[in-house]
Amino acid sequence: MALAWRVVDSMDTDEGLLDLRQRGENDFLITIDSRVLMNSSANMSEIVLSELACAGLKEIKQPKVLVGGLGMAFTLKAALDHLPADAEVVVAELNPIMVTWCQGPIAKLTNGAVDDPRVTVVISDVAKVIGEAAKKGKEQLFDAIILDLYEGPYEGDQGRGDYLYGKKALASSRAALKPGGVFAVWSEDPDQAFEKRLQAAGFSVNRQRPGRGGRRHVVYIARKTDK
């Protein structure tokens, strides 16, 4: 008989109650308004997202990476595993309680990745961080921007994701990247309209669906071209 989930901690948000739940020793869920956002036992697509985004950055001096969304820090941990010791990783997270959880009850899942000396966490909307980098220019540009948000781009979203995945947002992300920089995005399902917007914004597009069988999420690896 499966063990029951228990609530470890909670926080009220504008979208509903944000819960950290645990079952057994190492099985965790994060839910919002009872909707599952992430599961500690299902994280392959998040790991692949960072692996592909950071491929080749170990050979670059002081690479700078932006991760949008901390979650359980699996995406962050995978990025750190593929970056050199002099890398700088900025994590933009809206809910400070996520940082508390990643430093506390779920720290063991990623060996305390959030406390790595290469990491700086800012409590802010990642769209704002991208916009600021785009405006400030050369010194603030990123080698990679990784968006691992629970609502990625998807067809029929009626414009709700425009501030991150729309035409203007993609132009801003491109401006926030160094030449040849990578814009990596997690998505629940393929979105052909998003792919077309990426190409129109000056990105080459590589779509991956990690895993075998069952529900396979989508990883977009878009590289800034010389457009």
Sequence and secondary structure as in RCSB ss.txt:
>XXXX:A:sequence
MALAWRVVDSMDTDEGLLDLRQRGENDFLITIDSRVLMNSSANMSEIVLSELACAGLKEIKQPKVLVGGLGMAFT
LKAALDHLPADAEVVVAELNPIMVTWCQGPIAKLTNGAVDDPRVTVVISDVAKVIGEAAKKGKEQLFDAIILDLY
EGPYEGDQGRGDYLYGKKALASSRAALKPGGVFAVWSEDPDQAFEKRLQAAGFSVNRQRPGRGGRRHVVYIARKT
DK
>XXXX:A:secstr
     EEEEEEEETTEEEEEEEETTTEEEEEETTEEEEETTB HHHHHHHHHHHTTGGGSSS EEEEE  TTSHH
HHHHHHTS TT EEEEEES HHHHHHHHTTTGGGGTSGGG TTEEEEES HHHHHHHHHHH GGG EEEEEE  S
S   TT TTTTHHHHSHHHHHHHHHTEEEEEEEEEEESS  HHHHHHHHHTTEEEEEE  SSSS   EEEEEEE 
  
